[in-house]
């Protein structure tokens, strides 16, 4: 007679201001049992009044998908939290004290942390007997070298207000860099890597022997690459110039830079499939938006090749990075002298949900397309916390 052991599961929650993404993950097997995305929370025409209603709806959808949380062996609930500040740089078991500290960090991430905290509060009420664990986007970059983390502003002011480069998408950068090493059958700590996380939010990182040396996002996720609605790098004086000359308030400027800039600001479109179609139809604004996006990306690739000195692998990930062969081609074309030689046939055939090499066999630097899986990484982090490791 044999006794069947049920797989332990982790419910991963990513709570936004008007949306909630969830995924039920089996960490040991590395598979998702079920997932969903609830949108328009709290909007007038939406049947989902608040985050509590959204989470109850998620539980209902999970049950309909065959995963009843009341009977499943749920080990933990993992919460993605964007900003951990200086205080939180490891996966952290949540209690009332920690939640109160996370609320204080909302000044550093006013667009991201408040809805995450709201999701945590609701989930802890609905699942009070399950451990809840926060995993932070900033954690992987906590120990950036001081030269990369510091801004050249008044040091005392920076220390008082915790102003530094924190970096984001850290869970993805860590997961992708680990997957790249496994694919190449190399020790993670022997590789120098550039990871390009290209989605609606986009970021780059330079990682040497498993340790981040630099990353493109900064105090907030606004800095760095051109994104769907965010400007990325911009002269700071643009803010004061618009305040003085255009009579725009600080909040209005902040909203413009985060929500009405990037590809949307230049072309009115952030979906690369539609952007390509607009370019093919002769839309000059779409062409400019694309060119600015690629130009900024190439600058960061070149910069990080210099930061690392020697680079073994460059990995593309996230929605654009995994699926847009044209972006990958244009980002890397013509830099063979820097050690990157793309195989166009491989590049066109990549994006199948599997890791693929898109550089030639002779290319000194391997170029990979690596599907990211932040939910799986968060779920595994949760299990490590429960195991005390």
C-alpha positions in Angstrom: 0.0 0.0 0.0 1.4 3.4 -0.9 0.5 6.8 0.5 0.2 9.6 -2.1 1.9 12.9 -1.1 0.2 16.0 -2.4 2.3 18.7 -3.9 2.6 21.8 -1.8 1.4 25.0 -3.5 2.0 28.7 -3.3 -0.6 31.3 -4.3 1.3 34.2 -5.8 -0.4 37.6 -5.8 0.5 40.8 -7.7 -1.8 43.5 -6.6 -2.1 46.7 -8.6 -4.2 49.8 -8.1 -7.0 48.6 -10.3 -5.9 45.0 -11.1 -5.0 41.8 -9.5 -2.9 39.0 -11.0 -2.7 35.6 -9.4 -1.1 32.3 -10.0 -1.2 29.0 -8.1 2.3 27.5 -8.4 3.7 24.1 -7.6 7.3 25.2 -6.8 9.0 21.8 -6.8 7.7 20.8 -10.3 8.0 24.4 -11.6 4.5 24.4 -13.0 1.4 26.6 -12.7 -1.8 25.0 -11.7 -4.0 28.0 -12.5 -3.7 31.7 -13.1 -5.9 34.7 -13.8 -6.0 38.5 -14.1 -8.8 40.7 -12.7 -9.0 44.2 -14.0 -11.0 47.5 -13.5 -11.2 47.0 -9.7 -13.2 49.8 -8.1 -14.3 51.4 -11.4 -17.9 52.6 -11.6 -18.9 50.2 -14.3 -17.1 47.2 -12.8 -18.8 44.5 -10.8 -15.6 44.2 -8.7 -15.9 46.9 -6.1 -12.6 46.6 -4.3 -9.6 44.3 -3.7 -11.5 42.1 -1.3 -14.1 41.4 -3.9 -11.3 40.8 -6.5 -9.6 38.3 -4.3 -12.9 36.5 -3.6 -13.4 36.4 -7.3 -9.9 34.9 -7.8 -10.7 32.2 -5.2 -13.9 31.4 -7.1 -12.1 31.3 -10.4 -9.4 29.0 -8.9 -12.2 26.6 -7.6 -13.8 26.6 -11.1 -10.4 25.7 -12.5 -10.2 22.7 -10.2 -8.0 24.3 -7.4 -10.1 24.8 -4.3 -7.8 26.7 -1.8 -9.7 25.2 1.1 -8.7 21.7 0.2 -5.4 22.3 -1.6 -2.2 21.9 0.3 -1.5 25.7 0.3 1.9 26.3 1.9 2.1 30.1 1.5 0.8 33.2 -0.2 3.6 35.1 -1.9 3.1 38.8 -2.6 5.1 40.7 -5.1 6.1 44.1 -3.6 7.8 46.5 -5.9 9.8 48.6 -3.4 11.6 47.3 -0.3 13.6 50.4 0.4 16.8 49.9 2.4 15.0 47.8 5.0 13.8 44.8 3.0 16.1 42.9 0.7 15.2 39.3 1.5 11.8 37.5 1.2 10.1 38.5 4.4 7.4 36.8 6.4 4.5 39.3 6.8 3.1 40.4 10.2 1.4 43.6 11.4 4.8 45.2 12.1 6.2 44.5 8.6 3.0 45.6 6.9 3.2 48.9 8.8 6.7 49.4 7.6 5.7 48.7 4.0 3.1 51.4 4.3 5.8 53.9 5.2 7.7 52.9 2.0 4.8 54.2 -0.1 6.6 57.6 -0.2 9.3 55.9 -2.3 6.8 54.0 -4.6 3.5 55.9 -4.4 2.2 54.2 -7.6 3.1 50.6 -6.7 3.4 50.0 -3.0 0.0 51.2 -1.7 -2.0 48.7 -3.9 0.4 45.9 -2.9 -0.2 46.7 0.7 -3.9 46.7 0.1 -3.7 43.3 -1.5 -1.6 42.0 1.4 -4.1 43.2 4.0 -7.1 41.7 2.2 -5.3 38.4 1.6 -4.2 38.1 5.2 -7.9 38.5 6.3 -9.2 36.0 3.8 -6.5 33.4 4.4 -5.5 34.1 8.1 -4.0 30.6 8.8 -1.6 30.6 5.8 1.9 32.2 6.0 2.1 35.4 3.8 5.5 36.3 2.4 6.6 39.5 0.6 9.2 39.2 -2.2 10.7 42.5 -3.3 11.5 43.7 -6.8 14.4 45.7 -5.4 16.0 42.9 -3.4 18.3 41.6 -6.1 19.9 45.0 -6.5 20.2 45.9 -2.8 24.0 45.4 -2.8 24.9 47.3 -6.0 28.4 48.8 -5.7 28.3 52.3 -4.2 29.5 53.8 -7.5 26.4 52.4 -9.2 23.9 52.9 -6.4 24.7 56.5 -5.5 23.4 59.6 -7.2 25.8 62.6 -7.4 23.6 64.9 -5.3 24.0 66.3 -1.8 25.1 63.2 0.3 23.3 64.2 3.5 20.1 64.9 1.6 20.3 61.5 -0.1 20.9 59.7 3.1 18.1 61.4 5.0 15.5 60.7 2.2 16.9 57.3 1.2 17.7 58.5 -2.3 19.7 55.9 -4.3 19.4 53.6 -7.3 17.3 50.7 -6.0 16.6 48.9 -9.3 13.5 46.9 -10.2 12.4 43.7 -11.9 15.0 42.1 -9.7 13.1 38.8 -9.4 13.1 38.5 -13.2 16.8 39.5 -13.6 17.8 36.9 -11.0 15.6 34.1 -12.5 16.7 34.8 -16.1 20.4 35.0 -15.3 20.2 31.7 -13.4 18.3 30.0 -16.2 20.9 31.3 -18.7 23.7 29.7 -16.7 21.8 26.4 -16.5 21.1 26.4 -20.3 24.8 27.1 -21.1 25.8 24.4 -18.5 28.0 26.9 -16.8 28.4 27.8 -13.1 26.2 30.8 -12.3 29.1 32.4 -10.4 31.5 32.1 -13.4 29.4 34.1 -15.8 29.2 37.8 -16.7 25.8 38.6 -18.0 23.6 41.3 -19.4 19.9 40.8 -18.9 17.4 42.8 -20.9 13.9 42.7 -19.4 11.8 44.3 -22.2 8.1 44.6 -21.5 5.7 47.5 -20.9 8.2 48.2 -18.2 11.8 47.7 -19.3 15.1 47.4 -17.5 18.6 46.2 -18.1 21.2 44.8 -15.7 24.9 44.0 -15.7 25.6 40.9 -13.5 29.1 39.6 -12.7 29.4 36.2 -11.1 25.8 36.4 -9.8 26.3 39.9 -8.4 24.6 42.9 -10.0 27.0 45.6 -10.9 24.5 48.0 -12.4 20.9 48.4 -13.5 19.0 50.9 -15.5 16.1 51.7 -13.1 16.8 53.9 -10.2 15.0 55.4 -7.2 11.7 54.5 -9.0 10.9 52.4 -12.1 10.9 55.6 -14.2 14.6 55.8 -14.9 16.5 54.0 -17.7 15.1 52.5 -20.9 12.2 53.9 -23.0 9.0 52.0 -21.9 5.4 51.7 -22.8 4.2 54.8 -21.0 7.4 55.9 -19.1 10.0 58.2 -20.4 13.1 56.5 -19.0 16.2 58.7 -18.8 15.5 62.4 -19.1 17.2 65.6 -18.1 16.0 66.4 -14.6 15.7 70.1 -15.6 12.7 69.2 -17.8 10.6 69.0 -14.5 11.5 72.5 -13.4 11.3 73.8 -16.9 7.7 72.5 -17.3 6.8 73.8 -13.8 8.1 77.3 -14.6 7.2 77.6 -18.3 4.2 75.4 -18.9 2.7 76.1 -15.4 2.4 72.4 -14.8 2.2 71.1 -11.2 4.7 68.5 -9.9 2.0 65.8 -9.7 0.9 66.6 -13.2 4.5 66.3 -14.5 5.0 63.1 -12.6 1.9 61.6 -14.1 2.9 62.7 -17.6 6.4 61.1 -17.2 4.9 57.8 -15.9 1.7 57.5 -17.9 1.8 59.6 -21.0 5.4 59.3 -22.1 7.6 56.6 -23.6 6.1 54.9 -26.7 2.6 56.2 -25.9 3.9 59.8 -25.6 5.8 59.6 -28.9 3.4 57.5 -31.0 0.2 57.1 -29.0 0.7 53.3 -29.0 2.7 50.9 -26.7 1.8 47.5 -28.3 4.8 46.6 -30.5 2.6 44.6 -32.8 0.5 47.6 -33.6 3.6 49.8 -33.6 5.1 47.7 -36.4 1.9 47.9 -38.4 1.9 51.7 -38.0 5.5 51.8 -39.2 4.6 49.7 -42.2 1.8 52.1 -43.1 4.2 55.0 -43.1 3.5 56.5 -39.7 6.5 58.8 -38.9 5.7 59.1 -35.2 5.6 55.3 -34.8 9.0 55.1 -36.6 10.5 57.7 -34.3 9.1 56.0 -31.2 10.7 52.7 -32.3 14.0 54.3 -33.2 14.2 56.1 -29.8 13.4 52.8 -28.0 16.1 50.9 -29.9 18.7 53.7 -29.7 18.3 53.8 -25.9 18.5 50.0 -25.7 21.7 49.9 -27.7 23.3 52.6 -25.5 22.6 50.5 -22.4 24.0 47.3 -24.0 27.2 49.1 -25.0 27.5 50.7 -21.5 27.1 47.4 -19.8 29.6 45.7 -22.0 32.0 48.3 -20.8 30.9 48.0 -17.1 31.5 44.2 -17.2 34.7 44.3 -19.2 34.2 40.7 -20.3 30.7 39.5 -21.1 29.7 35.8 -21.6 25.9 36.1 -22.3 23.2 38.6 -23.2 19.6 37.5 -22.5 16.4 39.0 -23.8 13.3 38.4 -21.7 9.7 39.6 -21.0 7.0 40.3 -23.6 9.0 42.3 -26.1 12.3 40.6 -25.4 10.8 37.1 -25.8 8.6 37.8 -28.8 9.9 40.6 -31.0 12.6 39.3 -33.3 12.9 42.7 -35.0 13.7 44.5 -31.8 16.3 41.9 -31.0 17.8 42.2 -34.5 18.0 46.0 -34.5 19.4 46.1 -30.9 22.3 43.9 -31.8 23.0 44.4 -35.5 26.4 45.9 -36.4 28.2 45.2 -33.1 30.1 42.2 -34.1 33.4 43.9 -33.2 32.1 44.0 -29.6 31.7 40.2 -29.6 28.0 39.8 -30.5 27.1 38.1 -33.8 23.4 37.3 -34.3 22.1 34.3 -36.2 19.1 35.8 -38.1 17.5 32.4 -38.7 17.7 31.4 -35.0 16.5 34.9 -34.1 13.4 34.6 -36.2 12.5 31.1 -34.9 12.9 32.0 -31.2 10.0 32.9 -28.9 8.4 29.5 -28.5 8.3 29.6 -24.7 11.6 27.8 -24.5 15.1 29.1 -24.0 16.9 29.5 -27.3 20.3 30.7 -28.5 20.0 33.3 -31.2 23.7 34.1 -31.7 26.0 32.1 -34.0 28.0 29.3 -32.6 31.1 31.4 -33.3 29.9 34.5 -31.5 32.2 35.2 -28.5 29.2 36.4 -26.5 26.1 34.0 -26.4 22.8 35.7 -27.0 19.7 34.0 -25.6 16.0 34.4 -25.4 15.0 33.3 -21.9 11.3 33.2 -20.9 11.0 34.8 -17.4 8.8 33.3 -14.7 8.6 35.7 -11.8 5.7 33.8 -10.2 7.8 30.6 -10.0 10.7 32.5 -8.6 8.5 34.1 -5.9 6.9 30.8 -5.1 10.3 29.2 -4.6 11.5 32.1 -2.5 8.5 31.5 -0.3 9.4 27.8 0.2 12.9 28.8 1.1 11.6 31.1 3.8 9.4 28.3 5.2 12.4 26.0 5.2 14.4 28.5 7.0 17.0 28.9 4.3 
